[in-house]
Amino acid sequence: MRMFLSTHINATQQAVFQTASDFPNAQSFIAAIDHVEMLEAATDGSPIGVGTRFRETRTMFGRQATETMEVTEYDPPRAYTLSANSHGMQYSCRVTVLEEQPGTGGGGCRLSYDFNATPTTLLARVTCPFMGIFMKRAMRKALDKDLVDIKGYIEAQDIEN
């Protein structure tokens, strides 16, 4: 299952990337996130980067669900990738922040999610075709809401850098 979603945000690339990668505080600007527990810093010792691991608890389908996420790519202020393994699925989400009109200083940015879910177990491969349609719709709605929340937070704060 693959999905691509994006939104325009009236802010600098740096401001959008900084907010979108602020995992420790994500529950303060993404409504669906109930709690984030940081587990490991990046492999180079910085707080956020390749190797950063955290547990994210969300309310989905009326129940709390907790996933352990890892930053597998980190290229500030342009992109990062989060990966997780859960319930027989490998999940990855490449998050990119691109200037809409590079060099003009006033074009804002495009925040994009390239989400992919791949079954890794026999059970997941068997149930994926049946559950896929329902799950894809629910995941698209959840990811789109995250983008709306990030956009709203940044633009309401008038974050510049």
C-alpha positions as a printed Julia matrix, in Angstrom:
161×3 Matrix{Float64}:
   0.0     0.0    0.0
   1.5     3.31  -1.06
   0.19    6.85  -0.62
   1.49   10.29  -1.42
   0.01   13.35   0.33
   1.14   16.94   0.55
   0.14   20.42   1.63
   1.39   23.95   1.11
   2.56   25.81   4.23
   3.22   29.54   4.36
   6.55   29.34   6.19
  10.23   28.83   5.55
  11.69   25.44   4.73
  13.66   25.54   7.99
  10.55   26.28  10.09
   8.51   23.53   8.45
  11.29   20.94   8.75
  12.02   21.89  12.36
   8.37   21.46  13.34
   7.75   18.29  11.29
  10.8    16.62  12.85
  10.09   17.75  16.43
   9.15   14.25  17.56
   9.46   14.88  21.33
   6.78   17.59  21.15
   4.58   16.21  18.36
   1.61   15.65  20.7
   1.41   19.41  21.19
   0.61   20.07  17.52
  -0.73   16.78  16.08
  -4.13   16.07  17.62
  -4.09   12.29  17.07
  -0.84   11.81  19.01
  -1.48   11.15  22.69
   2.09   10.63  23.86
   5.67   10.37  22.59
   8.42    8.61  24.52
  11.94    9.18  23.21
  13.97    5.97  23.36
  17.34    6.66  21.69
  19.23    9.63  20.34
  20.78    9.55  16.89
  23.8     7.35  16.24
  26.0    10.49  16.06
  24.8    11.56  19.52
  22.54   14.41  18.35
  18.96   14.46  19.69
  17.36   13.85  16.26
  18.98   12.07  13.31
  19.59    8.64  11.83
  19.05    6.1   14.59
  16.69    8.21  16.69
  13.99    5.91  18.09
  10.75    6.84  19.81
   7.41    5.34  20.81
   4.35    7.15  19.55
   0.91    6.49  21.03
  -2.12    7.54  19.0
  -5.82    7.04  19.21
  -6.96    5.14  16.12
 -10.34    3.51  15.57
 -11.29    4.6   19.08
  -8.37    2.72  20.69
  -4.85    3.62  21.63
  -2.09    2.15  19.47
   1.62    2.43  20.16
   4.33    2.06  17.52
   8.1     2.26  17.82
   9.49    4.49  15.08
  13.06    4.93  13.9
  14.62    7.68  11.81
  16.36    5.81   8.99
  17.27    8.83   6.83
  17.84   12.41   7.92
  18.72   15.28   5.58
  17.76   18.61   7.2
  16.07   20.82   6.15
  14.88   18.76   3.17
  13.81   15.28   4.22
  13.74   12.42   6.68
  12.35    8.89   6.69
  10.6     7.13   9.58
  10.34    3.34   9.64
   8.44    0.89  11.85
   7.63   -2.83  11.98
   4.28   -3.82  13.41
   1.72   -6.59  13.07
   3.53   -8.23  10.16
   3.98   -4.99   8.23
   7.0    -2.83   7.43
   6.03    0.85   7.35
   8.05    3.75   6.02
   7.19    7.38   5.54
   9.5     9.73   3.66
   8.8    13.3    4.74
  10.04   16.04   2.42
   9.98   19.81   2.75
  10.58   21.69  -0.5
  10.5    25.41  -1.2
   7.62   26.15  -3.56
   9.47   28.96  -5.35
  13.16   28.47  -4.49
  15.16   31.66  -4.14
  12.17   34.01  -4.01
  11.83   34.06  -0.25
   8.03   34.25  -0.37
   6.76   31.04  -1.88
   6.35   28.97   1.28
   6.94   25.22   1.27
   5.36   21.95   0.29
   5.31   19.37   3.09
   4.89   15.87   1.62
   4.43   12.35   2.96
   5.37    9.36   0.81
   3.96    6.48   2.89
   4.51    2.81   2.12
   3.33   -0.33   3.95
   4.63   -3.76   2.93
   3.49   -7.09   4.41
   6.36   -9.1    5.9
   4.54  -12.18   7.22
   2.34  -14.78   5.55
  -0.68  -13.73   7.6
  -0.22  -10.09   6.61
   0.19  -11.03   2.93
  -3.03  -13.07   3.05
  -5.14  -10.46   4.87
  -3.7    -7.4    3.12
  -5.91   -7.58   0.01
  -9.06   -7.72   2.16
  -8.04   -5.23   4.82
  -6.06   -3.02   2.43
  -8.98   -0.96   1.12
 -10.27   -0.17   4.62
  -6.77    0.47   6.02
  -5.71    2.65   3.1
  -8.73    4.91   3.54
  -8.14    5.18   7.3
  -4.4     5.78   6.91
  -4.93    8.43   4.22
  -7.4    10.23   6.49
  -5.0    10.05   9.48
  -1.96   11.24   7.51
  -3.94   14.04   5.88
  -5.12   15.19   9.31
  -1.5    15.2   10.54
  -0.55   17.48   7.63
  -3.48   19.79   8.4
  -2.44   19.92  12.07
   1.2    20.72  11.27
   0.17   23.39   8.75
  -2.29   24.96  11.19
   0.24   25.0   14.02
   3.02   26.57  11.96
   0.83   29.19  10.29
  -0.93   30.11  13.58
   2.45   30.58  15.29
   3.75   32.56  12.31
   6.98   30.6   12.72
   9.74   32.16  10.62
  12.82   30.01  11.36
